[in-house]
Amino acid sequence: MDDPILNIEEREAINSGRWFSSLSPSLRHDILRCAYVKRCKDGDLIAARGDAPEEWMACAKGAVRVSSTSLSGKQITFTYVEPGIWFGDVAILDGDRRTHDTYAHGDTTILCVAKADFQKILTQHVEFYEAMLRLQARRIRQLFGLVEDLNTLPLRSRLAKQLLHLARSYGVQSLTHGEEIRIGLHLAQEELAQLLGASRQRVNQELKAMEREEAIRIEPGGLVIRNREALLHISEADH
């Protein structure tokens, strides 16, 4: 049976989230008081496109893969939700169906707030409305940034930016190699390519070029950032 309570690491991930930590103590308390825990295995479906919105959720451990399926049946990944990030609120707010599928990527812990409790907290905390507006505004800014990058930057720069983002979100500092950072989120090159709207072959070529330049190292278990400054230079080269 699942442990119904977040462990210390999971609770810390939720409490230290940039948006959640900006809320007042009383609002954070009321959200956590009515929240419940779901633990998922790799590949478990968390919510399906077309589902009625029943829960507002946050990732407390692991990652949540947000994807869709094309008319040809190919699954396309848009993003990965990291620990401390809340999601699923768009459908909760407008009452429409969910727009994407969400799956657990690795062993994943989800913190859930039922729709009725979400609405109740809205009525009890005026602050919650303003906080949700800030959350949506931040996502719109991120979305515009992604669209701008897609239309103005070459794949090499976009790949470098994506690797830097993954290092910030899932980076594990090396204990033996100084400045090296291992990306803890295990992505196949095909999955990384989907995030960038490119082919696996092109992404593989760019990764090998970055490896030759000693910016990264490709290992069977994933990617290691060897030189963050070099990656930053690549990401800004064509700005």
NORTASUL-V813970 format. One record per backbone hydrogen bond with DSSP energy under -0.5 kcal/mol. CO is the residue of the C=O (numbers start at 1). NH is the residue of the N-H. Records with the same first field share a line. If there is no record, write none. Layout:
CO = NH ; NH
This chain:
2 = 4
7 = 11
8 = 12
9 = 13
10 = 14
11 = 15
12 = 16
14 = 17
17 = 21
19 = 22
20 = 23
24 = 28
25 = 29
26 = 30
27 = 31
28 = 32
29 = 33
30 = 34
32 = 35
36 = 112
38 = 110
40 = 108
41 = 44
44 = 104
47 = 102
48 = 51
51 = 98
52 = 54
54 = 115
56 = 113
57 = 87
58 = 60 ; 111
59 = 84
61 = 109
62 = 83
63 = 65 ; 105
64 = 66 ; 81
65 = 67 ; 103
66 = 78 ; 79
67 = 101
68 = 76
70 = 73
74 = 70
76 = 68
79 = 66
80 = 82
81 = 64
82 = 85
85 = 59
87 = 57
88 = 92
89 = 93
90 = 94
91 = 95
98 = 50
101 = 67
102 = 46 ; 47
103 = 65
104 = 43 ; 106
105 = 63
108 = 40
109 = 60 ; 61
110 = 38 ; 112
111 = 58
112 = 36
113 = 56
114 = 118
115 = 119
116 = 120
117 = 121
118 = 122
119 = 123
120 = 124
121 = 125
125 = 128 ; 129
126 = 129 ; 130
127 = 131
128 = 132
129 = 133
130 = 134
131 = 135
132 = 136
133 = 137
134 = 138
135 = 139
136 = 140
137 = 141
138 = 142
139 = 143
140 = 144
141 = 145
142 = 146
143 = 147
144 = 148
145 = 149
146 = 150
147 = 151
148 = 152
149 = 153
154 = 158
155 = 159
156 = 160
157 = 161
158 = 162
159 = 163
160 = 164
161 = 165
162 = 166
163 = 167
164 = 168
165 = 169
166 = 170
167 = 171
170 = 184
172 = 182
177 = 180
180 = 174
181 = 225
182 = 172 ; 184
184 = 186
185 = 187
188 = 192
189 = 193
190 = 194
191 = 195
192 = 196
193 = 196 ; 197 ; 198
194 = 197
199 = 203
200 = 204
201 = 205
202 = 206
203 = 207
204 = 208
205 = 209
206 = 210
207 = 211
208 = 212
209 = 213
210 = 215 ; 216
211 = 214
215 = 226 ; 227
217 = 219 ; 224
219 = 222
222 = 219
223 = 183
224 = 217 ; 226
225 = 181
227 = 231
228 = 232
229 = 233
230 = 234
231 = 235
232 = 236
233 = 237
234 = 237
236 = 239
